[in-house]
Amino acid sequence: SYATRVNNVLTGKQWLQIDCVIPQEFTGFSLVANDFSDRPKNYHVAGSNDNINFTSLFYTADEQYSNGRVSHGIGVQGAYRYYRVVCIDIMNHSDNQNHSVTIDELIFYKPYVRDDFTALLL
């Protein structure tokens, strides 16, 4: 795959993308990566509406997994059609071999919206 332009800087040649077709707002995400050696370590979660220029919504340089899973809140930062996990570095790559990032599951969370009916019942 090709590098991604995040905040106007080309970065990360490995990424996983979802196309929501219609722009969506998300408040957080969970990522599952069971293969310890090929988990994303240094990565962005970024959004775009043109599939060219991405805005970083979350960044970490040293992800800490718990049983292969991480979850992060990102707050509502706008509605985007495309979302990417842009991997810059993976865990345990000291052997200088070409490795591919492994992501087993990616879940985005939508904002909670209470409807009027639910509010009346409370």
C-alpha positions as protocol buffer text, in pm:
chain_id: "A"
residue {
  index: 1
  type: SER
  ca { x: 0 y: 0 z: 0 }
}
residue {
  index: 2
  type: TYR
  ca { x: 99 y: 364 z: -23 }
}
residue {
  index: 3
  type: ALA
  ca { x: 189 y: 622 z: 239 }
}
residue {
  index: 4
  type: THR
  ca { x: -99 y: 822 z: 382 }
}
residue {
  index: 5
  type: ARG
  ca { x: -105 y: 1201 z: 410 }
}
residue {
  index: 6
  type: VAL
  ca { x: -194 y: 1265 z: 778 }
}
residue {
  index: 7
  type: ASN
  ca { x: -205 y: 1629 z: 887 }
}
residue {
  index: 8
  type: ASN
  ca { x: -30 y: 1716 z: 559 }
}
residue {
  index: 9
  type: VAL
  ca { x: 266 y: 1481 z: 622 }
}
residue {
  index: 10
  type: LEU
  ca { x: 320 y: 1152 z: 436 }
}
residue {
  index: 11
  type: THR
  ca { x: 346 y: 868 z: 687 }
}
residue {
  index: 12
  type: GLY
  ca { x: 291 y: 497 z: 734 }
}
residue {
  index: 13
  type: LYS
  ca { x: 287 y: 264 z: 434 }
}
residue {
  index: 14
  type: GLN
  ca { x: 59 y: 5 z: 595 }
}
residue {
  index: 15
  type: TRP
  ca { x: -300 y: 88 z: 677 }
}
residue {
  index: 16
  type: LEU
  ca { x: -648 y: -54 z: 720 }
}
residue {
  index: 17
  type: GLN
  ca { x: -936 y: 155 z: 586 }
}
residue {
  index: 18
  type: ILE
  ca { x: -1312 y: 154 z: 617 }
}
residue {
  index: 19
  type: ASP
  ca { x: -1543 y: 342 z: 378 }
}
residue {
  index: 20
  type: CYS
  ca { x: -1863 y: 450 z: 553 }
}
residue {
  index: 21
  type: VAL
  ca { x: -2012 y: 571 z: 218 }
}
residue {
  index: 22
  type: ILE
  ca { x: -2194 y: 846 z: 413 }
}
residue {
  index: 23
  type: PRO
  ca { x: -1979 y: 1051 z: 658 }
}
residue {
  index: 24
  type: GLN
  ca { x: -2011 y: 922 z: 1015 }
}
residue {
  index: 25
  type: GLU
  ca { x: -1909 y: 1052 z: 1357 }
}
residue {
  index: 26
  type: PHE
  ca { x: -1732 y: 818 z: 1598 }
}
residue {
  index: 27
  type: THR
  ca { x: -1640 y: 869 z: 1962 }
}
residue {
  index: 28
  type: GLY
  ca { x: -1388 y: 589 z: 2004 }
}
residue {
  index: 29
  type: PHE
  ca { x: -1249 y: 263 z: 1877 }
}
residue {
  index: 30
  type: SER
  ca { x: -1126 y: -79 z: 1982 }
}
residue {
  index: 31
  type: LEU
  ca { x: -851 y: -265 z: 1807 }
}
residue {
  index: 32
  type: VAL
  ca { x: -769 y: -635 z: 1848 }
}
residue {
  index: 33
  type: ALA
  ca { x: -430 y: -768 z: 1739 }
}
residue {
  index: 34
  type: ASN
  ca { x: -357 y: -1117 z: 1867 }
}
residue {
  index: 35
  type: ASP
  ca { x: -21 y: -1167 z: 1694 }
}
residue {
  index: 36
  type: PHE
  ca { x: 212 y: -1006 z: 1949 }
}
residue {
  index: 37
  type: SER
  ca { x: 503 y: -944 z: 1713 }
}
residue {
  index: 38
  type: ASP
  ca { x: 304 y: -773 z: 1438 }
}
residue {
  index: 39
  type: ARG
  ca { x: 70 y: -551 z: 1641 }
}
residue {
  index: 40
  type: PRO
  ca { x: 57 y: -180 z: 1561 }
}
residue {
  index: 41
  type: LYS
  ca { x: 283 y: 1 z: 1807 }
}
residue {
  index: 42
  type: ASN
  ca { x: 308 y: 351 z: 1663 }
}
residue {
  index: 43
  type: TYR
  ca { x: -3 y: 455 z: 1467 }
}
residue {
  index: 44
  type: HIS
  ca { x: -268 y: 712 z: 1381 }
}
residue {
  index: 45
  type: VAL
  ca { x: -641 y: 671 z: 1353 }
}
residue {
  index: 46
  type: ALA
  ca { x: -734 y: 926 z: 1090 }
}
residue {
  index: 47
  type: GLY
  ca { x: -1043 y: 1047 z: 904 }
}
residue {
  index: 48
  type: SER
  ca { x: -1095 y: 1190 z: 555 }
}
residue {
  index: 49
  type: ASN
  ca { x: -1377 y: 1289 z: 324 }
}
residue {
  index: 50
  type: ASP
  ca { x: -1173 y: 1288 z: 1 }
}
residue {
  index: 51
  type: ASN
  ca { x: -968 y: 968 z: 63 }
}
residue {
  index: 52
  type: ILE
  ca { x: -648 y: 1170 z: 0 }
}
residue {
  index: 53
  type: ASN
  ca { x: -594 y: 1407 z: 292 }
}
residue {
  index: 54
  type: PHE
  ca { x: -645 y: 1256 z: 638 }
}
residue {
  index: 55
  type: THR
  ca { x: -679 y: 1428 z: 975 }
}
residue {
  index: 56
  type: SER
  ca { x: -533 y: 1252 z: 1279 }
}
residue {
  index: 57
  type: LEU
  ca { x: -804 y: 1179 z: 1535 }
}
residue {
  index: 58
  type: PHE
  ca { x: -578 y: 970 z: 1761 }
}
residue {
  index: 59
  type: TYR
  ca { x: -206 y: 900 z: 1777 }
}
residue {
  index: 60
  type: THR
  ca { x: 15 y: 683 z: 1995 }
}
residue {
  index: 61
  type: ALA
  ca { x: 388 y: 615 z: 1972 }
}
residue {
  index: 62
  type: ASP
  ca { x: 393 y: 317 z: 2210 }
}
residue {
  index: 63
  type: GLU
  ca { x: 62 y: 132 z: 2233 }
}
residue {
  index: 64
  type: GLN
  ca { x: 7 y: -89 z: 2539 }
}
residue {
  index: 65
  type: TYR
  ca { x: -222 y: -386 z: 2477 }
}
residue {
  index: 66
  type: SER
  ca { x: -420 y: -584 z: 2732 }
}
residue {
  index: 67
  type: ASN
  ca { x: -486 y: -939 z: 2610 }
}
residue {
  index: 68
  type: GLY
  ca { x: -437 y: -822 z: 2252 }
}
residue {
  index: 69
  type: ARG
  ca { x: -696 y: -543 z: 2278 }
}
residue {
  index: 70
  type: VAL
  ca { x: -692 y: -166 z: 2317 }
}
residue {
  index: 71
  type: SER
  ca { x: -977 y: 83 z: 2335 }
}
residue {
  index: 72
  type: HIS
  ca { x: -956 y: 460 z: 2315 }
}
residue {
  index: 73
  type: GLY
  ca { x: -1204 y: 743 z: 2325 }
}
residue {
  index: 74
  type: ILE
  ca { x: -1146 y: 1007 z: 2058 }
}
residue {
  index: 75
  type: GLY
  ca { x: -1446 y: 1234 z: 2116 }
}
residue {
  index: 76
  type: VAL
  ca { x: -1653 y: 1358 z: 1825 }
}
residue {
  index: 77
  type: GLN
  ca { x: -1409 y: 1534 z: 1593 }
}
residue {
  index: 78
  type: GLY
  ca { x: -1628 y: 1563 z: 1286 }
}
residue {
  index: 79
  type: ALA
  ca { x: -1796 y: 1329 z: 1043 }
}
residue {
  index: 80
  type: TYR
  ca { x: -1573 y: 1148 z: 794 }
}
residue {
  index: 81
  type: ARG
  ca { x: -1645 y: 907 z: 513 }
}
residue {
  index: 82
  type: TYR
  ca { x: -1311 y: 725 z: 532 }
}
residue {
  index: 83
  type: TYR
  ca { x: -1131 y: 609 z: 846 }
}
residue {
  index: 84
  type: ARG
  ca { x: -782 y: 459 z: 849 }
}
residue {
  index: 85
  type: VAL
  ca { x: -556 y: 299 z: 1104 }
}
residue {
  index: 86
  type: VAL
  ca { x: -219 y: 413 z: 969 }
}
residue {
  index: 87
  type: CYS
  ca { x: 64 y: 200 z: 1107 }
}
residue {
  index: 88
  type: ILE
  ca { x: 405 y: 365 z: 1137 }
}
residue {
  index: 89
  type: ASP
  ca { x: 578 y: 93 z: 1340 }
}
residue {
  index: 90
  type: ILE
  ca { x: 495 y: -255 z: 1470 }
}
residue {
  index: 91
  type: MET
  ca { x: 595 y: -443 z: 1785 }
}
residue {
  index: 92
  type: ASN
  ca { x: 918 y: -646 z: 1795 }
}
residue {
  index: 93
  type: HIS
  ca { x: 1059 y: -573 z: 1451 }
}
residue {
  index: 94
  type: SER
  ca { x: 1424 y: -575 z: 1561 }
}
residue {
  index: 95
  type: ASP
  ca { x: 1517 y: -853 z: 1316 }
}
residue {
  index: 96
  type: ASN
  ca { x: 1501 y: -597 z: 1030 }
}
residue {
  index: 97
  type: GLN
  ca { x: 1279 y: -825 z: 821 }
}
residue {
  index: 98
  type: ASN
  ca { x: 981 y: -702 z: 624 }
}
residue {
  index: 99
  type: HIS
  ca { x: 674 y: -752 z: 839 }
}
residue {
  index: 100
  type: SER
  ca { x: 310 y: -679 z: 778 }
}
residue {
  index: 101
  type: VAL
  ca { x: 96 y: -530 z: 1048 }
}
residue {
  index: 102
  type: THR
  ca { x: -173 y: -760 z: 1188 }
}
residue {
  index: 103
  type: ILE
  ca { x: -513 y: -628 z: 1294 }
}
residue {
  index: 104
  type: ASP
  ca { x: -771 y: -894 z: 1374 }
}
residue {
  index: 105
  type: GLU
  ca { x: -1064 y: -670 z: 1460 }
}
residue {
  index: 106
  type: LEU
  ca { x: -1143 y: -299 z: 1440 }
}
residue {
  index: 107
  type: ILE
  ca { x: -1456 y: -152 z: 1597 }
}
residue {
  index: 108
  type: PHE
  ca { x: -1561 y: 213 z: 1585 }
}
residue {
  index: 109
  type: TYR
  ca { x: -1813 y: 349 z: 1836 }
}
residue {
  index: 110
  type: LYS
  ca { x: -2088 y: 592 z: 1741 }
}
residue {
  index: 111
  type: PRO
  ca { x: -2210 y: 866 z: 1976 }
}
residue {
  index: 112
  type: TYR
  ca { x: -2491 y: 762 z: 2209 }
}
residue {
  index: 113
  type: VAL
  ca { x: -2816 y: 935 z: 2113 }
}
residue {
  index: 114
  type: ARG
  ca { x: -3116 y: 922 z: 2344 }
}
residue {
  index: 115
  type: ASP
  ca { x: -3447 y: 954 z: 2168 }
}
residue {
  index: 116
  type: ASP
  ca { x: -3741 y: 1149 z: 2316 }
}
residue {
  index: 117
  type: PHE
  ca { x: -3931 y: 830 z: 2403 }
}
residue {
  index: 118
  type: THR
  ca { x: -3644 y: 698 z: 2615 }
}
residue {
  index: 119
  type: ALA
  ca { x: -3609 y: 1036 z: 2787 }
}
residue {
  index: 120
  type: LEU
  ca { x: -3980 y: 1033 z: 2878 }
}
residue {
  index: 121
  type: LEU
  ca { x: -3952 y: 689 z: 3037 }
}
residue {
  index: 122
  type: LEU
  ca { x: -3673 y: 800 z: 3266 }
}
